Amino acid sequence: MQSANMLLRKIVRSSVLPFAAQHRMQKDLFLLSRTLSLSLCLKQDKSCEPSEKLDLDEWKKVMKSGLQEEVSETVSEPKEVSSLAAACETLEMWRLAGRAVPENISEEQLKTFMECPSKSAKKKYLKYLHLKELHKKNYKRKMDEKRERRLEAQDQASKTDETKKSPFVCMWSSTMDKAYNWRAAQSMIFGQPLVFDMSYEKEMSVREVTNTVRQIVLSESCNRRSVDPFHIHFCNFKDDSLYHREFIKQYREAWGKLLITVTDQCYTEIFPKDKLIYLTADSPKVMKTFDHDKIYIVGSMVDKSIKTGVSLARAKRLGLETAALPLEKYLLWSTGGKNLTLDQMMHILLTLKDTADWKKALEFVPKRKYCGVVSRPVKELKKTLDLVNTLKHGKGQEEVQKQFAKSYPKK
């Protein structure tokens, strides 16, 4: 009999209670099912002995425990759903009130919002989410604008390429290239040599070497387009060096077709020493005129840390004559160093070779480095600059004004 009672309990708990819990039935239905099962059990047990009676107290405990477990499982889910819905309603109310609330919020963010201990903490969290959403929107807008600008630039480039592909422009560019190549070929036979000293690789970093090579590429293109180009020599040039690798990156297939002389020999082994002049900004001797019979040497170096005296020391070791450009004689220098880039040096030397006019040649010096062209002796101009600086700083203004009035009377 006890085994039959246990079997009846298992059947009821496994069939009736889960069915009622799934369909969310009321407590009355559970009680009704319990009374039916008990009545059936009592009817079947009438023929049994009076000693084998059903223990109703244990039966009630079992039924109540099962009912509580199933009902707690079914009721916990609606509570969570209701709390999330209430949080969504509060968010909508705050959004309508004009507070900083994000437009889109996930379930995890809603749960963290509900777990905030106070109202001010909830406001701060929502403000943080709102700002984060705004940053994402701005970043997306910027990326879209950048993409649109890139597409517009590509369209313009394609249009320009189409215009370049016209037969007249192609014929003109090809003829000009042939003319430039012809001039460069003539300069290799009859032109004045210009040496680039390529022995400064150890004095520079990799970035400085790349900048040097770019400036030399610009110098070569400028020389190639000039009316009377130089015969360019790359001396002390070693294969598989940093210079060599950077030149191959810049020129690619055209590196082997350049109309220049590349050698690993020193310039003192190729040319006589009495004709060589090393151009360096550290030289005490100033270059007055351009000599067409001399061979000028330019150090292939871009020095960001401004190591003074490196090229001058090399020229002295080799026993060569040195010279510096007369920048102070023709320009009123104000700020910056007097070191020029290699392409600026090439422009200046080509202009001097063609015109012998220093003022016209020094127009290629960056204008940020000088105040103007010198029209009077440098000493007087320095005095005037000192007077202007003292007036700016306010030191002895009356005396300075008197001196200024004496030296520069009104006309």
C-alpha positions in Angstrom: 0.0 0.0 0.0 2.8 2.4 0.8 4.4 1.7 -2.5 1.1 2.5 -4.2 0.9 5.8 -2.4 4.4 6.7 -3.4 3.6 5.9 -7.0 0.5 8.1 -6.9 2.5 11.0 -5.5 5.0 10.8 -8.3 2.3 10.6 -10.9 0.5 13.7 -9.5 3.8 15.7 -9.2 5.0 14.8 -12.6 1.8 15.3 -14.6 -0.8 17.5 -12.9 1.4 20.2 -11.3 3.7 21.0 -14.3 0.6 21.1 -16.5 -1.0 23.6 -14.2 2.1 25.7 -13.8 2.6 25.9 -17.6 -0.9 27.1 -18.1 -0.8 29.4 -15.0 -3.9 28.0 -13.3 -5.2 29.3 -10.1 -4.9 27.6 -6.7 -8.4 26.3 -6.8 -7.5 24.1 -9.7 -4.7 22.6 -7.8 -7.0 22.0 -4.8 -9.6 20.4 -7.1 -7.1 18.1 -8.6 -5.8 17.2 -5.2 -9.3 16.3 -3.9 -10.0 14.2 -7.0 -6.9 12.2 -6.6 -7.5 11.7 -2.9 -11.1 10.6 -3.5 -10.0 8.1 -6.1 -7.4 6.8 -3.7 -9.9 6.5 -0.9 -12.4 4.6 -3.2 -9.8 2.1 -4.2 -8.6 1.6 -0.6 -12.1 0.8 0.9 -11.3 -2.9 0.6 -8.1 -2.5 2.4 -7.4 -3.2 6.0 -8.1 -0.4 8.6 -4.5 -0.4 9.8 -3.3 0.7 6.2 -4.7 4.2 6.3 -3.4 7.2 4.3 -1.2 9.7 6.1 -3.0 12.9 5.1 -0.6 15.2 7.0 2.4 14.1 5.0 0.3 14.3 1.8 -0.6 17.9 2.5 3.1 18.8 3.2 4.2 17.2 -0.1 1.5 19.0 -2.1 2.2 22.4 -0.5 5.9 22.2 -1.1 5.4 21.2 -4.8 2.9 23.9 -5.2 5.1 26.6 -3.7 8.1 25.5 -5.9 6.1 25.6 -9.1 4.3 28.8 -8.3 7.6 30.6 -7.3 9.2 29.5 -10.7 6.2 30.9 -12.6 5.9 34.1 -10.7 9.6 35.2 -10.7 9.6 35.8 -14.5 6.7 38.2 -14.7 8.2 40.3 -11.8 11.4 40.8 -13.8 9.4 41.6 -17.0 7.3 44.1 -15.1 10.4 45.8 -13.6 12.0 46.2 -17.0 8.8 47.6 -18.4 8.7 50.1 -15.5 12.3 51.1 -16.2 11.4 51.7 -19.9 8.5 53.8 -18.9 10.7 56.0 -16.7 13.2 56.4 -19.5 10.4 57.5 -21.9 9.1 60.0 -19.3 12.6 61.5 -18.8 13.1 61.7 -22.6 9.9 63.6 -23.0 10.9 65.9 -20.1 14.1 66.8 -22.1 16.7 65.0 -20.0 19.9 63.5 -21.4 18.6 59.9 -22.2 20.1 57.6 -24.9 17.8 56.7 -27.8 18.8 53.0 -27.9 19.5 51.0 -24.7 20.2 47.3 -24.3 18.8 45.0 -21.6 22.1 44.8 -19.8 22.2 48.6 -19.6 18.6 48.6 -18.3 19.6 46.2 -15.6 22.5 48.3 -14.5 20.2 51.3 -14.6 17.8 49.5 -12.3 20.7 48.5 -10.0 21.8 52.1 -9.4 21.4 53.0 -5.7 20.0 56.5 -6.1 18.2 58.8 -8.6 21.3 61.0 -9.1 23.3 57.9 -9.9 20.7 56.8 -12.5 20.8 60.3 -14.1 24.6 60.2 -14.3 24.6 56.7 -15.8 22.0 57.8 -18.5 24.0 60.9 -19.2 27.1 58.8 -19.7 25.2 56.5 -22.1 23.8 59.6 -23.9 27.3 61.1 -24.4 28.7 57.8 -25.6 26.0 57.6 -28.2 26.7 61.1 -29.4 30.4 60.3 -29.8 29.6 57.3 -31.8 27.2 59.3 -34.1 29.8 62.1 -34.6 32.5 59.6 -35.4 30.3 57.9 -37.9 29.4 61.2 -39.5 33.0 62.2 -39.8 33.9 58.9 -41.4 31.1 59.3 -43.9 32.2 62.8 -44.8 35.8 61.5 -45.2 34.6 58.8 -47.4 32.6 61.2 -49.5 35.6 63.5 -49.9 37.8 60.6 -50.9 35.3 59.5 -53.5 35.1 63.1 -54.8 38.9 63.3 -55.0 39.0 59.9 -56.9 36.3 61.3 -59.3 38.4 64.4 -59.9 41.5 62.4 -60.4 39.8 60.1 -62.9 38.6 63.2 -64.8 42.1 64.7 -64.9 43.4 61.3 -66.0 40.9 61.4 -68.8 42.1 64.8 -69.9 45.7 63.7 -69.6 45.0 60.8 -71.9 44.0 63.1 -74.7 46.3 62.6 -77.8 47.6 66.2 -77.9 48.6 66.2 -74.2 50.2 62.8 -74.5 52.1 63.9 -77.5 53.3 67.1 -75.8 54.4 65.3 -72.6 56.3 62.6 -74.6 58.1 65.3 -76.7 59.0 67.3 -73.6 60.4 64.1 -71.9 62.5 63.5 -75.0 63.8 67.1 -74.9 64.6 66.9 -71.2 66.4 63.6 -71.7 68.4 65.0 -74.6 69.5 67.9 -72.5 70.5 65.6 -69.6 72.5 63.4 -72.1 74.3 66.5 -73.5 75.1 67.6 -69.9 76.8 64.3 -69.3 79.3 65.1 -72.1 79.5 68.9 -72.1 77.9 70.0 -68.8 79.5 71.4 -65.6 79.8 68.6 -63.0 78.0 68.9 -59.7 78.9 66.4 -57.0 76.6 65.0 -54.2 78.7 63.5 -51.4 77.0 60.3 -50.3 79.2 59.5 -47.4 77.0 60.8 -44.5 74.8 57.7 -44.0 76.3 56.9 -40.6 75.7 60.5 -39.4 71.9 60.3 -39.9 68.9 58.2 -38.8 66.8 56.2 -41.2 64.2 59.0 -41.3 66.8 61.6 -42.2 68.2 59.4 -45.0 64.7 59.1 -46.5 64.3 62.9 -46.4 67.7 63.3 -48.0 66.8 61.0 -50.8 63.5 62.8 -51.4 65.3 66.2 -51.6 67.9 64.7 -54.1 65.0 63.4 -56.2 63.5 66.9 -56.4 67.0 68.3 -57.2 67.4 65.8 -60.0 64.0 66.6 -61.5 64.7 70.4 -61.2 68.1 70.0 -62.9 66.6 67.8 -65.7 64.0 70.6 -66.5 66.5 73.4 -66.6 67.9 75.0 -69.8 71.5 74.2 -69.0 71.6 71.3 -66.5 74.5 70.1 -64.4 76.2 66.7 -64.9 75.2 65.2 -61.5 77.7 62.8 -59.8 76.8 60.6 -56.9 80.2 59.9 -55.3 81.0 57.6 -52.4 77.8 55.7 -53.3 77.7 52.1 -52.0 75.5 49.3 -53.3 72.9 47.9 -50.9 73.2 50.9 -48.6 70.3 52.9 -47.2 70.7 55.5 -49.9 70.5 52.8 -52.6 67.4 51.2 -51.1 65.6 54.5 -50.7 66.5 55.5 -54.3 65.0 52.3 -55.6 61.8 53.0 -53.6 61.6 56.4 -55.1 62.6 55.7 -58.7 61.6 52.0 -59.0 62.3 50.9 -62.6 63.6 54.3 -63.7 66.6 54.1 -61.3 68.7 52.3 -64.0 67.7 54.8 -66.7 68.8 58.0 -65.0 71.2 60.1 -66.9 73.6 60.7 -64.0 77.0 59.2 -62.9 76.9 56.9 -59.9 80.2 55.7 -58.4 81.7 54.4 -55.2 84.9 56.4 -55.7 85.6 59.6 -53.9 85.5 62.9 -55.8 89.2 63.6 -55.1 90.0 60.5 -57.2 87.9 61.7 -60.2 88.6 65.4 -60.3 91.6 67.5 -59.5 91.6 69.1 -56.0 92.3 72.6 -57.1 89.0 72.7 -59.0 86.8 71.3 -56.1 84.9 73.7 -53.8 82.9 72.2 -50.9 79.7 74.2 -50.2 78.9 74.3 -46.5 77.2 76.7 -44.2 80.0 76.5 -41.6 82.7 77.8 -44.0 84.4 81.1 -43.0 84.9 82.0 -46.6 81.9 83.6 -48.4 81.1 82.8 -52.0 81.1 86.0 -54.1 80.6 84.8 -57.6 79.7 81.6 -59.4 82.7 80.1 -61.2 81.8 78.0 -64.2 85.3 76.3 -64.2 85.0 75.0 -60.6 83.3 71.8 -59.5 81.0 72.4 -56.5 80.3 69.6 -53.9 77.1 69.4 -51.9 76.9 67.2 -48.8 73.9 64.8 -49.1 72.8 65.3 -45.5 69.6 66.4 -43.7 70.5 67.1 -40.1 67.5 67.6 -37.8 69.7 67.9 -34.7 71.9 70.5 -36.4 75.3 69.0 -36.0 77.5 71.9 -37.0 81.0 71.4 -38.6 80.5 67.8 -40.0 80.9 68.7 -43.7 83.5 71.4 -42.9 85.7 68.9 -41.0 85.4 66.4 -43.9 86.5 69.1 -46.4 89.5 70.1 -44.2 90.6 66.4 -43.9 90.6 66.1 -47.6 92.4 69.5 -48.1 89.6 71.1 -50.1 88.5 74.7 -50.5 85.2 75.6 -48.9 82.6 78.3 -49.4 79.3 79.4 -48.0 76.5 81.3 -49.6 76.4 85.1 -48.9 73.0 84.9 -47.1 73.8 87.7 -44.7 75.1 90.0 -47.4 71.9 90.0 -49.4 69.3 88.9 -46.8 68.4 90.4 -43.5 68.3 87.1 -41.5 65.9 87.0 -38.6 65.1 83.5 -37.3 66.1 79.9 -38.0 69.3 78.3 -39.1 71.2 79.1 -42.3 71.0 75.5 -43.5 69.1 75.1 -46.8 67.6 72.0 -48.3 69.2 70.2 -51.2 66.5 71.2 -53.7 66.8 74.8 -52.6 70.6 74.6 -53.2 70.0 73.2 -56.6 67.6 76.0 -57.5 70.1 78.6 -56.3 73.0 77.1 -58.2 71.0 76.8 -61.5 69.8 80.4 -61.2 73.4 81.6 -60.6 74.7 79.6 -63.5 72.1 81.1 -65.9 71.8 84.7 -64.6 74.7 85.4 -62.1 72.2 87.4 -60.1 72.3 86.7 -56.4 69.1 88.5 -55.5 67.2 86.5 -58.1 68.9 83.2 -56.9 68.2 83.8 -53.2 64.5 84.1 -53.9 64.4 80.4 -53.4 65.3 80.8 -49.7 62.2 80.4 -47.5 60.8 83.8 -46.7 60.1 82.9 -43.1 63.8 83.0 -42.4 64.5 86.6 -43.4 62.9 90.0 -43.1 63.8 91.3 -46.5 66.5 92.0 -49.0 69.5 94.1 -47.9 69.7 97.4 -49.7 72.1 99.2 -47.2 75.2 98.0 -45.3 74.5 95.2 -42.9 75.9 97.1 -39.8 73.4 99.9 -40.2 70.5 97.5 -40.6 71.6 95.6 -37.5 71.6 98.9 -35.5 68.0 99.6 -36.6 67.0 96.1 -35.7 68.5 96.6 -32.2 66.6 99.8 -31.8 63.3 98.3 -32.9 63.8 95.4 -30.4 64.6 97.7 -27.5 61.4 99.8 -28.4 59.4 96.6 -28.3 60.7 95.5 -24.9 60.4 99.1 -23.5 63.9 99.6 -22.3 65.1 103.2 -22.5 62.4 104.3 -24.9 63.2 108.0 -24.8 66.9 107.6 -25.6 66.1 105.0 -28.3 63.6 107.4 -29.9 66.1 110.2 -29.9 68.7 108.0 -31.6 66.1 106.7 -34.1 65.0 110.3 -34.9 68.7 111.3 -35.5 69.5 108.4 -37.7 66.2 108.5 -39.6 64.9 112.1 -39.9 61.4 112.6 -41.3 61.3 113.5 -45.0 
